[in-house]
Amino acid sequence: MSQKNVKPIPEGMHSLTPHLICTNALSAIEFYKKAFNAVELIRLLGPHGQLVHAGLRIGNSMLMLADECPDWGSLGPKSLKGSPIVIHLAVENVDATVAQAVAAGAKITMPIADMFWGDRYGQLEDPFGHRWSVATRIRDLSPEEMQQAAHDCMK
């Protein structure tokens, strides 16, 4: 049954939204609230208390979460022994955000530094194995200036 006037992309959603799988996703919700000031918008639990779906807002973006479900092939980075994915978070103050995330239980994997592409930038791993890059723009550079800076940096 189709409904008239339904928006194909729901209000508040962007075209691309991370959907993280975690062991103990309910704890992950609480971590993201403490670490990144996430606001929980929806929580759907299964019959045994497992998180089937959660929607959080961090800044102006959505983050979706669910508990692992091995029967469906849904495994988080802890079960997979790592993740090749890095979730990028743009913030007003990278130093304050990283300090807040570390206080909540994140581990710094790349210390904050001023980068050649114009960001003050660092990387974290959260307690659930997900990797995050956190950045604040400190200089606006053209693509050509970034290319030259990358070249100069890698000499």
Secondary structure as GFF3:
##gff-version 3
##sequence-region A 1 155
A	DSSP	beta_strand	19	22	.	.	.	ID=ss1
A	DSSP	alpha_helix	25	36	.	.	.	ID=ss2
A	DSSP	beta_strand	39	45	.	.	.	ID=ss3
A	DSSP	beta_strand	51	58	.	.	.	ID=ss4
A	DSSP	beta_strand	61	67	.	.	.	ID=ss5
A	DSSP	three_ten_helix	70	72	.	.	.	ID=ss6
A	DSSP	alpha_helix	77	80	.	.	.	ID=ss7
A	DSSP	beta_strand	86	90	.	.	.	ID=ss8
A	DSSP	alpha_helix	94	104	.	.	.	ID=ss9
A	DSSP	beta_strand	107	114	.	.	.	ID=ss10
A	DSSP	beta_strand	119	125	.	.	.	ID=ss11
A	DSSP	beta_strand	131	137	.	.	.	ID=ss12
A	DSSP	alpha_helix	143	153	.	.	.	ID=ss13
###
